[in-house]
Amino acid sequence: MIDENKLAQLDSEQLQEISELEARIGVTLVAYDNMAGLDETPPPPSPS
């Protein structure tokens, strides 16, 4: 099964509305790029 990525492109007004919502409900919403770093080799494990 292939997962479908859903991306949002928000304008400044939408970002402002999200910021106001965060302040109103006391949370911080976090967004990340799940495609970032796919071409990079993962770092080696840290020594124990």
Secondary structure, DSSP 8 states (H G I E B T S, - for coil): -----------HHHHHHHHHHHHHHT-------TTTTTTS--------
